[in-house]
Amino acid sequence: MALIVFRSKAAGEIYMFAETAHRLLEIIGKADTPRGVVTAEQIPDALARLVAAVEAEKEQQADAARGREDAEKRGDASAGERPISLSQRAFPLIEMLRAAAKRKVDVTWGV
């Protein structure tokens, strides 16, 4: 599995599996390229998109949890593993984007 490294003068490096990085880049509206940049001017929009996607997923998970609880009460469901959420995967990049926004610096990525 390939790794993608996110860098910014505002934070330490973040290493992500390529699959996760590509998903996050898609959410923030960036092309799936081996290298790229989120400019300081683009960061507020990228951050807003990523946070909105995380919030939408949280709502979906809450609905699913209520459905599982109802099914368990009826004896219809078994407890299953919960996958790693978008929130958990996106957290480091969200924090980097926030730090970069405060310092008005770019965030880059590459192999």
C-alpha positions as CSV (number, residue, x, y, z in Angstrom):
1,M,0.0,0.0,0.0
2,A,1.3,3.4,-0.9
3,L,1.5,6.3,1.5
4,I,0.6,9.9,0.9
5,V,2.3,12.6,3.0
6,F,0.6,15.9,3.8
7,R,2.9,18.7,4.8
8,S,2.4,22.3,6.0
9,K,4.6,24.9,7.7
10,A,1.8,25.1,10.3
11,A,1.9,21.4,11.5
12,G,3.9,18.2,11.4
13,E,3.7,15.8,8.6
14,I,0.7,13.4,8.3
15,Y,1.1,10.0,6.7
16,M,-2.0,8.3,5.3
17,F,-2.7,5.3,3.2
18,A,-3.3,6.4,-0.4
19,E,-6.9,5.1,-0.4
20,T,-7.8,7.3,2.6
21,A,-5.9,10.3,1.3
22,H,-7.7,10.0,-2.1
23,R,-11.1,9.9,-0.5
24,L,-10.3,13.1,1.6
25,L,-8.9,14.9,-1.5
26,E,-12.1,14.0,-3.4
27,I,-14.2,15.5,-0.6
28,I,-12.2,18.8,-0.5
29,G,-12.5,19.0,-4.3
30,K,-8.9,18.3,-5.2
31,A,-7.7,16.2,-8.2
32,D,-6.4,12.8,-7.5
33,T,-2.8,13.5,-8.4
34,P,0.5,12.2,-7.0
35,R,1.3,15.7,-5.8
36,G,-0.7,18.8,-5.1
37,V,-1.4,21.8,-3.0
38,V,-4.3,23.3,-1.1
39,T,-3.4,27.0,-1.2
40,A,-3.9,29.3,1.8
41,E,-6.8,30.9,-0.1
42,Q,-8.4,27.5,-0.8
43,I,-8.1,26.2,2.8
44,P,-11.3,27.7,4.2
45,D,-13.4,26.0,1.5
46,A,-11.6,22.7,1.8
47,L,-12.0,22.7,5.6
48,A,-15.7,23.5,5.3
49,R,-16.2,20.7,2.8
50,L,-14.4,18.2,5.0
51,V,-16.2,19.2,8.2
52,A,-19.5,19.0,6.4
53,A,-18.8,15.5,5.1
54,V,-17.8,14.4,8.6
55,E,-21.0,15.9,10.1
56,A,-23.1,14.2,7.4
57,E,-21.5,10.8,8.2
58,K,-22.1,11.3,11.9
59,E,-25.8,11.9,11.3
60,Q,-25.9,8.7,9.2
61,Q,-24.1,6.7,11.9
62,A,-26.6,8.0,14.5
63,D,-29.5,6.9,12.4
64,A,-27.9,3.5,11.8
65,A,-27.2,3.2,15.6
66,R,-30.8,3.9,16.4
67,G,-31.9,1.3,13.8
68,R,-29.5,-1.3,15.4
69,E,-30.8,-0.5,18.9
70,D,-34.4,-1.0,17.7
71,A,-33.5,-4.3,16.0
72,E,-31.6,-5.5,19.1
73,K,-34.7,-4.7,21.2
74,R,-36.7,-6.9,18.9
75,G,-34.0,-9.5,18.9
76,D,-33.4,-9.2,15.2
77,A,-29.8,-8.1,15.1
78,S,-26.4,-9.1,16.3
79,A,-23.7,-6.7,17.4
80,G,-21.2,-6.2,14.6
81,E,-17.9,-4.4,14.2
82,R,-18.1,-0.7,13.6
83,P,-15.8,0.5,10.7
84,I,-13.3,3.3,11.2
85,S,-15.3,6.5,10.6
86,L,-14.5,9.3,8.2
87,S,-14.3,11.5,11.3
88,Q,-11.4,9.4,12.7
89,R,-9.6,9.3,9.4
90,A,-10.1,13.0,8.6
91,F,-9.2,14.4,12.1
92,P,-5.5,14.9,11.4
93,L,-6.1,16.6,8.1
94,I,-8.8,18.8,9.6
95,E,-6.4,19.9,12.4
96,M,-3.7,20.6,9.8
97,L,-6.0,22.7,7.7
98,R,-7.1,24.6,10.8
99,A,-3.5,25.3,11.8
100,A,-2.7,26.3,8.2
101,A,-5.7,28.6,8.0
102,K,-4.5,30.4,11.2
103,R,-1.0,30.9,9.8
104,K,-2.2,31.5,6.2
105,V,0.1,28.9,4.7
106,D,-0.4,26.1,2.1
107,V,-0.9,22.4,2.7
108,T,0.8,20.1,0.2
109,W,0.7,16.4,-0.5
110,G,2.9,13.9,-2.2
111,V,4.2,10.4,-2.3
